[in-house]
Amino acid sequence: MSAGIDLDDVCCDFGSFRAVDHVNVSIQPGEFFSFLGPSGCGKTTILRMISGFTEPSSGVVRIGGKDMRGQRPNQRPTALIFQNLALFPLMSVADNIAFGLEVRGVDRAKRRARAEELLRLVDLPGAGDKMVSQLSGGQKQRVAIARALAVEPAVMLLDEPLSALDLKLRQHMRAELRAIQKRTGVTFIYITHDQGEALAMSDRVGVMSHGRLQQVANPRDIYDTPVNGFVASFVGENNILTGTVGNIGQGLATFETALGVFRARMPATSMGPVKLYVRPEHMRFSTTPGEVNSVPVTVGDVAFEGNFISVHATTANGTVLVAELRNDGTGAMPEPGAAMHMSFDPARAAILPDETAAEA
Ligand SMILES: Nc1ncnc2c1ncn2[C@@H]1O[C@H](COP(=O)(O)OP(=O)(O)OP(=O)(O)O)[C@@H](O)[C@H]1O
């Protein structure tokens, strides 16, 4: 019932502009896979090439191992869900869900039974007789998913389906979508520019920039071990320092900056420019200098955010460093104006090819 998808060296050109640039990825049957990236990076174009609305300029899309060249959208085992749901407002919920089955000539009793089954699946049991106009945004979204699932697609393609919903509902629907995907076992391909959505729902995430797939990994690895400055900066926050690499050995390197010499992981030797990236939650404060990677600072803004405390501090040369401290009552809590030391564990900092280099 679910199928894998292979994008084999796929490119898509619009005139002289290359929107998708040599993308290679294999998505497993039953996987929840997200393409994550900023506006214009080529996500929708990838989805359109999978669904058949756009043909690749070169390369091959395979669904369930089958070459899709020449296969029209309605010949592909895919269903597409957009932000604008295009439900029929004057039809009942059940008729909306069963619409695709009616087109295929399935009889009324079977359509109704299938609609009820799908309503239970999306957690709207008994809502079949309601009109679409009586539903909330989140309920409409679930009806749209049920309607797409009615025709038993092997692959669901979701194009920012939650972006029209308010924040609370969006967060709730993340868990719903994930649960629906697990229950059905259908392959979900989800595109979004919202890192929180991609990280929370996906088995794996493909981060894109300028038509290129920068990294494909599970959410934890995307966040903890980004391969370059673009991924590090697009997914989460960072303190970023410029400098030059000194000695390299056993995965760690020294990095000479205007603030002093630091040690950090260097996952790959890069021929181009590199920068040092440290996430705010890995910065520590102390009243005495730390043993490694320590820099004296003057504490600036201390913002209480509930579960964490965000602290800005300034070094002697005016560089602003940001820390996020857990609000758990442990560790020295910086006070505005205090002279302190900030430090970070070398294993928690990375020297990576810099952002502009990754995007070039
Ligand atoms: N039919 C087209 N003709 C010309 N250029 C196009 C066409 N479709 C897309 N593009 C361009 O290709 C690039 C990628 O577009 P795409 O819609 O895939 O991006 P996206 O990552 O989905 O962005 P968004 O998040 O804003 O939807 C953009 O620069 C866009 O302007």
PDBQT file of the ligand as one rigid body, heavy atoms in Angstrom, charges set to zero:
ROOT
HETATM    1  N1  LIG A 401       6.766  27.700 -13.599  1.00  0.00    +0.000 N 
HETATM    2  C1  LIG A 401       7.834  28.393 -13.227  1.00  0.00    +0.000 A 
HETATM    3  N2  LIG A 401       8.463  29.235 -14.079  1.00  0.00    +0.000 NA
HETATM    4  C2  LIG A 401       9.564  29.919 -13.711  1.00  0.00    +0.000 A 
HETATM    5  N3  LIG A 401      10.139  29.837 -12.482  1.00  0.00    +0.000 NA
HETATM    6  C3  LIG A 401       9.562  29.020 -11.598  1.00  0.00    +0.000 A 
HETATM    7  C4  LIG A 401       8.387  28.265 -11.912  1.00  0.00    +0.000 A 
HETATM    8  N4  LIG A 401       8.050  27.533 -10.808  1.00  0.00    +0.000 NA
HETATM    9  C5  LIG A 401       8.959  27.838  -9.864  1.00  0.00    +0.000 A 
HETATM   10  N5  LIG A 401       9.871  28.719 -10.331  1.00  0.00    +0.000 N 
HETATM   11  C6  LIG A 401      11.027  29.261  -9.577  1.00  0.00    +0.000 C 
HETATM   12  O1  LIG A 401      11.768  28.154  -9.099  1.00  0.00    +0.000 OA
HETATM   13  C7  LIG A 401      12.223  28.394  -7.783  1.00  0.00    +0.000 C 
HETATM   14  C8  LIG A 401      11.747  27.312  -6.863  1.00  0.00    +0.000 C 
HETATM   15  O2  LIG A 401      10.350  27.411  -6.717  1.00  0.00    +0.000 OA
HETATM   16  P1  LIG A 401       9.549  26.459  -5.712  1.00  0.00    +0.000 P 
HETATM   17  O3  LIG A 401       8.110  26.848  -5.813  1.00  0.00    +0.000 OA
HETATM   18  O4  LIG A 401       9.890  25.052  -5.981  1.00  0.00    +0.000 OA
HETATM   19  O5  LIG A 401      10.156  26.898  -4.306  1.00  0.00    +0.000 OA
HETATM   20  P2  LIG A 401       9.688  26.545  -2.821  1.00  0.00    +0.000 P 
HETATM   21  O6  LIG A 401      10.890  26.105  -2.096  1.00  0.00    +0.000 OA
HETATM   22  O7  LIG A 401       8.532  25.604  -2.871  1.00  0.00    +0.000 OA
HETATM   23  O8  LIG A 401       9.219  27.967  -2.293  1.00  0.00    +0.000 OA
HETATM   24  P3  LIG A 401       7.957  28.377  -1.373  1.00  0.00    +0.000 P 
HETATM   25  O9  LIG A 401       8.269  27.854   0.000  1.00  0.00    +0.000 OA
HETATM   26  O10 LIG A 401       7.986  29.866  -1.462  1.00  0.00    +0.000 OA
HETATM   27  O11 LIG A 401       6.751  27.747  -2.002  1.00  0.00    +0.000 OA
HETATM   28  C9  LIG A 401      11.728  29.779  -7.394  1.00  0.00    +0.000 C 
HETATM   29  O12 LIG A 401      12.780  30.702  -7.604  1.00  0.00    +0.000 OA
HETATM   30  C10 LIG A 401      10.593  30.035  -8.358  1.00  0.00    +0.000 C 
HETATM   31  O13 LIG A 401      10.453  31.409  -8.633  1.00  0.00    +0.000 OA
ENDROOT
TORSDOF 0
